[in-house]
Amino acid sequence: MIDYAVFKQFGEAITHLGEMAKKVEMPDVERVEKATALMVSKIDRQMAVDLESCVKCGYCSEACQFYVQTGEAKYVPTRKLDLLRRVYGREVSPLRFVRRLFEAPISADELREWQELVYDACTECGRCSMVCPMGINIARGVNVMREALAVAGLVPDELLAVEQEQDQRGSVFGVGPAELRAVVDKLRATGVDIPLDKPQADVMVLTTVIDVLLFQDALLATAKIMNHLGVDWTIRSGGFESANFGLLSGVEDLQRKATRNIINEAISVGAKTVIVPECGHSYPALRWEGAAMAGSPLPFEVLAISEFIGREIGAGRLRVNKAVGAGKLTYHDACKLGRHGGVLDEPRAALHALGVDFRETAPTAQMNWCCGGGAGNFLINRAAGLRQKAFELKQVQIDATGAETVVMSCGSCRLNFMSGQQQSQWPVKIESLVELVGANLAR
């Protein structure tokens, strides 16, 4: 069960999160120089094509929850790439010498203005890229803009505080190996075996600060599922945290460091499979970005827990009972898992195996609406109003299904749903897929 008192404490801590950040001071000239250099370094052939290809058709506007809910032109997805487009035009494009005559260089004030556009008003959900008739990867361009703002010292304070903590202390929200061990001991008292720090294992399971602090039942359910399958598995206290705040804030060195820590732990135990918990961005951070940063294929398979569950059910190895009394359910596709990662069929296979009255949203699967809180947005205090507007679009979509419960496979989405639910007094129940499966394992 969700402990709403702890959730409230977590929310209150977020309101003071920015106070912990160590501000990055530098002259504006240096900010511009660093941001420009970063953008230039990221403009490869594909991005150049993307930046040249926009025909200003407006399709991406109607795919963005922030624009749809506000109607403000500044939130049009392709506009978020305007600074990157200008740098390309002046520094890289074939007509750069001509463009310098009539296109102004970017300024520090514009960089500060763009902080809201690429952090507060974009979750990099990728929905805009799905509908773009030119195939422009807008989400990738926004990620480059985050990296540019990061080197310019303009990461939002809340993300900066957590990024600095993860980099300097190896913990997130104060959760490190000692806190993990304490929670594991607590959960073991329920009679469920949780193998911690086994020297060798076929499967290494990751968890995250959100599960350790708030959703401990998700960690317990994961252990029950692994034990039910008879898997040789472990959690490693030296490499358990799946959240990657380097990726969210745009600090590439930390992103690489956090990813390398997990890879090294998995290699040290001889893991053939690494299971990512219910954490949307952690999945592409390890499975796709991790391999790219390692420079070679990873020596193990990476699976999201929802993907693993669906695969094991499909293979007949994981047997579940009918979820009696579950009522009418729908499923929220976390953007990084579904649209970016392709984990769409597996969660639905699990829900169908549970025999629930499952209602699809419209639109669904790849085009499912984002909840508005991903990519670190949930932590940014000033974005609260905009985030709630985006969530209300998701709320309307779910209400249209007639579902009494919405199931999801991402802790960040779950946090945003809980926050939105409390603000609007929304009566729909919020459920974790792994918890639902864990509660209905066949004996």
C-alpha positions in Angstrom: 0.0 0.0 0.0 1.1 3.6 -0.7 2.1 5.5 2.4 0.6 8.9 1.6 2.2 10.4 4.7 5.7 9.5 3.3 4.6 10.8 -0.1 3.6 14.1 1.5 7.0 14.3 3.2 8.7 13.6 -0.1 6.7 16.3 -1.8 7.6 18.8 1.0 11.3 17.9 0.6 11.1 18.7 -3.1 9.9 22.2 -2.3 13.3 22.8 -0.6 15.4 20.8 -3.1 16.7 23.8 -5.0 18.2 25.3 -1.8 20.7 22.4 -1.8 22.1 23.2 -5.2 25.6 24.7 -5.5 25.1 27.3 -8.2 27.4 27.4 -11.1 28.8 30.9 -11.5 30.4 32.0 -14.8 30.4 35.1 -17.0 27.7 35.3 -19.6 30.2 35.3 -22.4 31.6 32.0 -21.2 28.1 30.5 -20.9 27.4 31.3 -24.5 30.8 30.0 -25.6 30.3 26.7 -23.8 26.7 26.2 -25.0 27.6 27.0 -28.6 30.6 24.6 -28.5 28.5 21.8 -27.1 25.8 22.3 -29.7 28.4 22.3 -32.5 29.9 19.1 -31.2 26.6 17.3 -31.2 25.5 18.3 -34.7 26.1 15.2 -36.8 24.8 14.4 -40.3 21.4 13.2 -39.0 20.9 16.2 -36.8 21.9 18.6 -39.6 19.2 17.0 -41.8 16.7 17.4 -38.9 17.5 21.0 -38.5 17.2 21.7 -42.2 14.0 19.8 -42.6 11.4 21.5 -40.5 8.7 23.0 -42.8 6.7 24.6 -39.9 3.7 22.5 -40.6 2.5 22.5 -37.0 1.8 18.8 -36.6 4.1 18.6 -33.6 2.1 21.3 -31.8 -1.0 19.1 -31.6 1.2 16.2 -30.3 2.5 18.2 -27.3 0.6 18.1 -24.1 2.0 21.4 -23.0 1.0 23.3 -26.2 -2.4 21.6 -26.4 -3.2 22.5 -22.8 -2.0 26.1 -23.0 -2.2 27.2 -26.7 1.0 29.2 -26.1 3.2 29.3 -29.2 6.4 29.2 -27.2 5.7 25.6 -26.3 5.5 24.4 -29.9 8.1 21.5 -30.0 10.1 22.5 -33.0 10.5 26.0 -31.6 12.4 24.5 -28.7 15.2 23.8 -31.3 15.4 27.4 -32.5 18.7 28.2 -30.7 20.2 24.9 -31.9 19.0 25.7 -35.4 20.7 29.1 -35.2 24.0 27.7 -34.0 23.8 25.2 -36.9 23.1 27.9 -39.4 25.9 30.2 -38.2 28.6 27.6 -37.4 28.0 24.4 -39.4 25.6 24.8 -42.4 26.9 25.2 -45.9 25.6 28.7 -46.0 27.1 29.7 -42.6 29.1 32.6 -44.0 26.0 34.1 -45.5 23.8 33.3 -42.4 26.2 35.2 -40.1 25.3 38.3 -42.0 21.6 38.3 -40.9 21.3 35.7 -38.1 22.4 36.9 -34.6 24.5 34.7 -32.4 22.6 33.2 -29.4 22.8 35.1 -26.1 23.0 34.3 -22.4 19.5 35.7 -21.9 18.1 33.4 -24.6 19.8 30.4 -22.9 18.1 31.4 -19.6 14.7 31.7 -21.5 15.2 28.3 -23.0 15.6 26.7 -19.6 11.9 26.7 -19.1 11.2 25.4 -22.6 13.5 22.3 -22.5 13.2 21.4 -18.9 9.8 22.6 -17.6 7.8 22.3 -20.8 9.3 19.2 -22.3 9.5 15.6 -21.0 11.3 14.4 -24.1 8.3 12.1 -24.5 8.9 11.8 -28.3 5.2 12.1 -29.3 6.1 15.1 -31.5 8.7 13.1 -33.3 6.1 10.3 -34.0 3.8 12.6 -35.9 6.4 14.8 -37.7 6.0 14.2 -41.4 9.7 14.9 -42.0 10.8 12.4 -39.4 12.6 15.0 -37.2 13.8 13.6 -33.9 12.8 16.6 -31.8 13.3 14.8 -28.5 17.0 14.3 -29.4 17.4 18.0 -30.2 15.8 18.9 -26.9 18.3 16.6 -25.1 21.1 18.4 -26.8 19.7 21.7 -25.6 19.7 20.3 -22.1 23.3 19.4 -22.5 24.1 22.8 -23.8 22.4 24.5 -20.8 24.2 22.1 -18.4 27.6 23.1 -19.6 26.5 26.7 -19.4 25.6 26.2 -15.8 21.9 26.6 -16.3 20.4 23.3 -15.1 17.2 24.0 -12.9 18.2 24.1 -9.3 16.2 21.0 -8.2 17.8 18.8 -10.9 21.2 20.4 -10.2 20.9 19.5 -6.5 20.2 15.8 -7.2 22.7 15.6 -10.0 25.4 17.0 -7.7 24.5 14.6 -4.9 24.6 11.5 -7.2 27.9 12.7 -8.6 29.7 13.6 -5.4 28.2 11.2 -2.9 26.8 8.4 -5.0 23.4 8.6 -3.4 20.0 10.1 -4.5 17.8 11.8 -2.0 20.1 10.5 0.7 19.6 6.9 -0.4 22.8 4.9 -0.7 23.9 1.4 0.2 23.2 1.6 3.9 19.6 2.8 3.3 19.1 0.0 0.8 20.3 -2.6 3.2 17.9 -1.3 5.9 14.9 -1.6 3.6 16.0 -5.0 2.4 16.2 -6.2 6.1 12.7 -4.7 6.7 11.2 -6.5 3.7 13.0 -9.8 4.6 11.0 -9.7 7.9 7.9 -10.4 5.9 9.4 -13.8 5.0 10.5 -13.0 1.5 14.1 -13.8 0.6 15.9 -10.9 -1.0 19.5 -11.9 -1.9 21.7 -8.9 -1.4 25.3 -8.7 -2.7 25.7 -12.3 -3.9 29.1 -12.5 -5.5 27.7 -14.3 -8.6 24.3 -14.4 -10.1 22.6 -14.8 -13.5 20.3 -11.9 -12.9 21.1 -8.5 -11.4 18.0 -6.6 -10.3 18.2 -2.8 -10.0 15.9 -0.7 -7.8 15.6 3.0 -7.4 15.4 5.7 -4.7 11.6 6.0 -5.3 11.0 2.3 -4.5 13.3 2.5 -1.4 11.6 5.5 0.0 8.0 5.3 -1.2 7.1 2.2 -3.2 8.7 -0.6 -1.1 5.9 -2.9 -2.1 7.2 -2.7 -5.7 10.6 -4.0 -4.6 8.9 -6.7 -2.5 6.8 -7.8 -5.4 9.8 -7.9 -7.6 11.5 -10.3 -5.1 8.4 -12.5 -5.0 8.3 -12.8 -8.7 12.0 -13.6 -9.0 11.7 -16.2 -6.2 8.6 -17.6 -7.8 10.5 -18.2 -11.0 13.4 -19.8 -9.2 15.8 -17.2 -10.7 19.4 -17.0 -9.6 19.3 -13.3 -8.8 20.8 -10.6 -6.6 20.7 -6.9 -5.8 24.1 -5.3 -5.5 24.4 -2.5 -2.9 27.3 -1.1 -4.9 25.3 -0.7 -8.1 21.5 -0.7 -7.4 20.4 2.8 -8.3 18.8 2.9 -11.8 17.9 6.6 -11.8 20.4 8.6 -13.9 20.3 12.3 -13.1 23.1 12.9 -15.5 20.7 12.0 -18.4 17.9 14.0 -16.9 19.9 17.2 -16.3 22.1 16.9 -19.4 25.4 16.3 -17.6 27.0 13.7 -19.9 29.9 12.9 -17.6 27.6 11.9 -14.7 25.4 10.0 -17.1 28.4 8.0 -18.2 29.6 7.5 -14.6 26.3 6.3 -13.3 25.8 3.9 -16.3 29.4 2.6 -16.0 28.8 1.8 -12.3 25.9 -0.4 -13.1 27.7 -2.1 -16.0 30.8 -2.8 -13.8 28.6 -4.4 -11.1 26.8 -6.5 -13.6 30.1 -7.7 -15.1 31.5 -8.4 -11.7 28.7 -10.8 -10.8 28.6 -12.4 -14.2 25.0 -11.3 -14.8 23.4 -12.5 -18.0 20.4 -10.2 -17.5 19.9 -6.9 -15.8 16.4 -6.0 -14.7 15.5 -2.3 -14.6 12.7 -1.5 -12.1 9.6 0.6 -12.7 11.5 3.7 -13.7 10.9 5.0 -17.2 14.1 6.9 -18.1 16.3 4.2 -16.5 15.5 1.8 -19.3 16.8 3.8 -22.3 19.6 5.2 -20.1 21.0 1.7 -19.7 19.8 -0.3 -22.7 20.4 2.2 -25.4 22.5 5.1 -24.1 24.6 2.7 -22.0 25.7 0.6 -25.0 26.4 3.8 -26.9 28.6 5.2 -24.1 30.3 1.9 -23.6 31.2 1.9 -27.3 30.3 -1.8 -27.7 27.3 -4.1 -27.1 26.6 -4.7 -23.4 27.7 -8.2 -22.3 24.2 -8.8 -20.8 20.6 -8.3 -21.7 18.7 -5.3 -20.3 15.0 -5.8 -19.6 12.4 -3.6 -17.9 10.6 -5.4 -15.1 7.3 -5.1 -17.1 9.0 -6.5 -20.2 10.5 -9.3 -18.2 7.1 -10.2 -16.6 5.3 -10.2 -20.0 8.0 -12.3 -21.5 8.0 -14.9 -18.7 4.2 -15.1 -18.8 4.3 -15.6 -22.6 6.8 -18.4 -22.2 4.6 -20.1 -19.6 7.2 -19.8 -16.8 5.4 -17.2 -14.8 1.9 -18.3 -13.8 -0.6 -15.9 -12.3 -4.1 -16.2 -10.9 -7.0 -14.1 -12.0 -7.0 -10.7 -10.2 -10.4 -11.1 -8.5 -12.0 -7.8 -7.7 -9.6 -5.7 -9.8 -12.5 -4.0 -11.6 -12.1 -2.0 -14.8 -8.4 -1.3 -15.6 -6.5 0.8 -18.1 -2.8 1.0 -18.7 -0.6 4.1 -18.9 2.4 3.7 -21.3 5.4 5.5 -19.8 6.9 7.4 -22.7 10.5 6.1 -22.2 9.3 2.5 -22.0 6.7 2.5 -24.7 7.4 5.1 -27.3 11.2 5.1 -26.9 11.7 1.5 -25.7 9.0 -0.4 -27.5 7.8 -2.1 -24.3 4.1 -2.1 -25.3 2.9 -5.7 -25.7 4.5 -7.2 -22.6 2.6 -5.2 -19.9 -0.7 -5.8 -21.8 0.1 -9.6 -21.9 0.4 -9.5 -18.1 -2.9 -7.7 -17.7 -4.7 -10.1 -20.0 -3.2 -13.1 -18.1 -4.6 -11.6 -14.9 -8.0 -11.7 -16.5 -9.0 -8.1 -15.7 -11.5 -6.0 -17.5 -8.9 -4.1 -19.5 -9.8 -0.9 -21.3 -7.4 0.7 -23.9 -7.0 4.4 -24.0 -7.6 6.4 -27.2 -5.0 7.1 -28.5 -3.1 4.2 -27.2 0.3 2.4 -27.1 2.9 4.5 -29.1 0.6 7.5 -29.2 -0.5 7.4 -25.5 -0.4 10.8 -23.9 2.5 11.6 -21.6 1.5 12.3 -17.9 3.6 15.5 -18.0 6.0 14.7 -15.2 8.8 12.7 -16.8 12.5 13.6 -17.6 12.9 15.2 -14.2 10.0 17.6 -14.7 8.3 16.3 -11.5 11.1 17.8 -9.4 11.0 21.3 -10.8 8.8 23.4 -8.5 8.1 26.3 -10.8 6.8 23.8 -13.4 4.0 22.7 -11.1 1.1 24.6 -12.7 2.2 23.7 -16.3 2.7 20.0 -15.2 -0.8 19.9 -13.7 -2.4 21.2 -16.9 -0.6 18.4 -18.9 -1.8 15.8 -16.3 -5.4 17.0 -16.7 -5.2 16.0 -20.4 -4.1 12.5 -19.3 -6.8 12.4 -16.7 -9.5 13.1 -19.4 -8.0 10.4 -21.6 -8.3 7.8 -18.7 -11.7 8.9 -17.7 -13.0 8.3 -21.2 -12.2 4.6 -20.8 -14.5 4.2 -17.8 -11.6 2.6 -15.9 -11.6 2.5 -12.1 -7.9 1.8 -11.9 -4.9 3.0 -14.0 -1.9 0.6 -14.0 1.6 1.8 -14.8 5.2 0.6 -14.9 7.1 3.8 -14.0 7.6 5.2 -10.6 8.0 8.8 -11.9 4.7 8.6 -13.6 3.2 7.2 -10.5 4.5 10.1 -8.4 3.0 12.6 -11.0 -0.3 10.7 -11.0 -0.5 10.8 -7.2 0.3 14.5 -7.2 -2.3 15.3 -9.9 -4.8 13.0 -8.2 -4.5 14.9 -4.9 -4.9 18.3 -6.6 -8.0 17.4 -8.5 -9.5 14.9 -6.0 -9.5 12.3 -8.8 -11.2 9.1 -7.6 -9.3 6.7 -10.0 -7.0 4.2 -8.2 -3.3 4.2 -9.2 -1.7 0.8 -9.4 1.8 -0.6 -10.1 2.0 -3.5 -12.6 4.7 -5.3 -10.7 2.7 -5.1 -7.5 -0.4 -6.3 -9.2 1.4 -9.3 -10.6 3.2 -10.0 -7.3 -0.1 -10.1 -5.5 -1.6 -12.7 -7.8 1.2 -15.3 -8.3 -0.2 -18.8 -8.8 0.9 -21.3 -6.2 
